[in-house]
Amino acid sequence: MPLVDLDRFDFLYANRVKGMKSAATRDLMATLSRPGIISLAGGFPDTRAFGEEAFREISRNIASDAAQALQYGPTAGLEAIKDVIVEVMGAEGTPARQEDVFVTTGAQQGLDLIAKVFLDEGDAVLCEGPTYAGALNAFAAYRPRIAHAPMDRAGIIPVAARETLKKARKGGLHVKFLYTVPNFQNPAGVTMVAERRRELLEMAREFDLVIVEDNPYGMLRFEGEPLPSLAALEQEEGDVDRVVYLGTFSKIFAPGVRLGWVHAQPGILHKINVGKQGADLCSSNLSQMMISSYFQNADWRAYVMRLTSMYKERRDAMLDALAEFMPKEVYWTHPEGGLFVWATLPSYLDATAMLPRAIARNVAYVPGEGFYGGAPGTGKNNMRLNFSFVEPERIRRGIELLSEVIRERMELRSDLERGSHRREGAIHGGRSVGFNSGTEG
Ligand SMILES: Cc1ncc(COP(=O)(O)O)c(C=O)c1O
């Protein structure tokens, strides 16, 4: 059916649909699975590392409980998986109690449910700039205003966050929560230092906001010392109150099971429970039982370590290739863990417009614009580069190809400036995003 036919129901769609847009990475997926493309675009963990035998063993282990695995379950999740979640959070240094844990269909559902229970149309959310595009998508359905506070190599800048909150308050906006990905942030790869975590907590108290701490990558640390979660810091001060912590099995086990969790105080969890009943009744028992079987019977820490050392090798390959091939005008972050590097091109380059040229040369990335919910054009000269899914040699080749595309664009611009070239295609001026991150160019 031609796409245009879909529009004939425009008059029936809810207003919220206007604010909703598809994530660039989701849209790119079909193109990126084309053979030959070196995709530095997706946010895929390397599930090939898990292996057929381990998968078979889990399936065998839960087969005797087939009736339960195939049944509906409690909305908040099965007891066994909550025990596993308590163990995982403990392993990362955040004490947790079973009753404060609520199972979700991925952390992504956690984001949707949080927005569902906190946001009325016109409320505001304070996010890092840039921020996780999937969170912006989840929030968008509830039609909030998005404010960004910039980051540097130490994470969100507290003075800027405070200024934004003050301005919002003055302008009559109700900021309901602050959303942060404190470890190896998606997309920027930066980690918030401990001092700023404390400052953020203090700020949340002062402005009486909730903090949504989204931590899918914390356990994927390659170097440096682990830092306390905001949830742990709050508990140190004797509270489980305003930090709503999101965790997931996607990056320490596999995203295909679609299982995550929310850790929060009972009042908030109750609202989330009601929200989830309307969304999907409960998360899959089958997934919960697979995960609890694996985490109880296998050495899951060893598996996470295996993933981490594989990703470290790939991160190193990416950083080395960037240093070797990129023009000196390009900058990038140095992630101590996680899956992503964030690159900043000269401000006159447009990473969105450049993408088809990169794909034609068999390399892909995610343009930076989609990681900002506010002013159009912000993030135009940025790109997110993923290193977790592609082998080191291909990462190297991918960066080499990408640097050729960037160089060509830069040369074209120089030629145009010198007036020695006829105009061959538009170069859109990109706006610098004031993202002053750790760069090794
Ligand atoms: C910061 C962040 N939050 C949440 C998610 C969603 O994770 P899940 O697979 O648990 O839904 C992702 C996925 O990449 C992410 O990067």
The ligand as a Tripos MOL2 file, in Angstrom:
@<TRIPOS>MOLECULE
LIG
   16    16     1     0     0
SMALL
NO_CHARGES

@<TRIPOS>ATOM
      1 C1         20.6670    4.7320   27.9170 C.3       1 LIG1
      2 C2         19.7650    3.6260   27.5190 C.ar      1 LIG1
      3 N1         18.6360    3.4250   28.2140 N.ar      1 LIG1
      4 C3         17.7900    2.4450   27.8960 C.ar      1 LIG1
      5 C4         18.0330    1.6170   26.8250 C.ar      1 LIG1
      6 C5         17.0330    0.5500   26.4950 C.3       1 LIG1
      7 O1         17.4770   -0.6660   26.9360 O.3       1 LIG1
      8 P1         16.5890   -1.9720   26.9890 P.3       1 LIG1
      9 O2         17.1490   -2.8800   25.9660 O.co2     1 LIG1
     10 O3         16.7810   -2.4800   28.3780 O.co2     1 LIG1
     11 O4         15.1760   -1.6060   26.7320 O.co2     1 LIG1
     12 C6         19.1790    1.7740   26.0680 C.ar      1 LIG1
     13 C7         19.4560    0.9210   24.9240 C.2       1 LIG1
     14 O5         20.3860    1.0300   24.2160 O.2       1 LIG1
     15 C8         20.0770    2.8140   26.4310 C.ar      1 LIG1
     16 O6         21.2040    3.0480   25.7630 O.3       1 LIG1
@<TRIPOS>BOND
     1     1     2 1
     2     2     3 ar
     3     2    15 ar
     4     3     4 ar
     5     4     5 ar
     6     5     6 1
     7     5    12 ar
     8     6     7 1
     9     7     8 1
    10     8     9 2
    11     8    10 1
    12     8    11 1
    13    12    13 1
    14    12    15 ar
    15    13    14 2
    16    15    16 1
@<TRIPOS>SUBSTRUCTURE
     1 LIG1         1 GROUP 0 **** ****
